[in-house]
């Protein structure tokens, strides 16, 4: 049986460590008021750590004056529900405290995606009318009231430019009976509006108009959804980087957080554009431009989410997904234009990041949609808002943190984490004991005595094994005792070298017996004296 490693002489290559037992100095006397975490309760009005003695002859007779008096906080009130919740299994507590996320997803999908996309219907769709045609306008208002809104143009060229810019759905020239559309900007509009105009025109006795395509979609983006899904990948990457920074990087400095966001944004931009372009083939060309656009947007989204994380803590996923996924996706105009979306999604098209991102992608790839100015302004607004939130949020978070430390206040999640950590430690010790090992206070492992290491729970049937899932068969190597370095033969090594510490060697069992057989220092078997294992000759 080996002895604990605590009696092994320490390294003596340092002047202050001679291999003998260390003489720890006596602990210093506390000069400050003890914390309430240790069990002592502060006396109301007691002097606070950090006060300085008063000047002689100034003030009270004691010769000292308090510079500042910290108020004694009220004890944390634990609700009945929280006390009951703390009696549950620690793992069950952690699971229960995270169930808000699937509930949040369910509510978000129903209120945003299902509500926005279940019945898209046109309303106030702008149509550029070159010249005038009162008959067509009256017929359209009578057949489809409130769905289409005509804007009179004097120039056909200007009407075409507005169609390409996305401010007009289509343009109609009564003099030539021709409809101009831009499928690359909005596939649904280009498919529905010309058919509706043709139906109304034939109803008033006018021949079906000729449809002219101003910006067709390429074959690799047949329905015009590439920009929407690329935008979604950028949004998710941006807010997730900042979300994990907010959850796990609370004490980090601003420069560290921003460095992670900038570097992470570049990596995500390179990966998404490489996969969408050269790998998948959904985008041809424009790789460098899209990388720069995506990098700017991911950094802007990351800064905004990072600023919010100071105020909401571990619940940052909720506002981040609301702003950049649930509201941004239906309002982006990628799936349906804002003229087909119900309120408030139609109005949100003016402020969400998704609409500006989709417009910038379409403008870069197909040359349609508004210019970069709108997208750059929106990007700067979100980045600026994030910087402002970071500045004030850091101070607010630090005040909350100090207040929680001073008052000893904890959250349900912190209590569950502490209980789970203690439970896992206890479970680890139990598992080690079942395998003939035990842990010490220093973190090392030692072997139990022969009478204590057997696991009495390793009994069961031939189908299910032991009651705790352990195999009932004996291991071929038997018990593994710890062999001291001093018991091995060979060249002497320096203390603290590679040969220092316990070594293990397998010991065979006697046939038909569950009791392990000890081995001698030479590493020979008890039966025939042959070497056993690769450590036998050492």
PyMOL commands that set and color helices and strands:
alter all, ss='L'
color gray80, all
select helices_A, chain A and resi 5-7+36-38+80-85+90-98+100-117+134-143+156-165+187-203+219-221+226-248+254-279+287-331+338-340+345-348+353-365+372-407+412-434+485-487
alter helices_A, ss='H'
color red, helices_A
select strands_A, chain A and resi 125-130+148-153+170-173+178-181+210-213+437-439+445-447+460-461+465-466+480-483+503-506
alter strands_A, ss='S'
color yellow, strands_A
deselect
rebuild
show_as cartoon
